Amino acid sequence: MSSRVPQQMGLAEVRRVVRGERILSLPALCGKVGDLGRSTVWEMVRDEDFPAPVQLSPNRIGWLESEVDEWIAALVRSGRERVTPIRARVRRKERKGGGEARSGRR
């Protein structure tokens, strides 16, 4: 699927929503995912790096909270695998001679 914005809800999604699934508006979504901006969210959806919204009515969309929660969990897992502790990064920079030169002025 080339464009994921927005998609029609399938029967399984409708059933999940009926069973108490929360649907997040764009402002609620931006707050939940760490104050990401609206344009960033749409760019990530376009690039298929973020769950697509569902069309709720002709003029209304929303994100299934469970999909957003899954995205956050995956982000945390992948981030923890890739993150180098800050001290190790500083030591590496010092070994490479990457410190900034200090000027005599204050």
Sequence and secondary structure as in RCSB ss.txt:
>XXXX:A:sequence
MSSRVPQQMGLAEVRRVVRGERILSLPALCGKVGDLGRSTVWEMVRDEDFPAPVQLSPNRIGWLESEVDEWIAAL
VRSGRERVTPIRARVRRKERKGGGEARSGRR
>XXXX:A:secstr
    SSEE  HHHHHHHHTT  EE HHHHHHHTTS  HHHHHHHHHTTSS   EEEETTEEEEEHHHHHHHHHHH
HHHHHHH   HHHHHHHHHHTT      S  
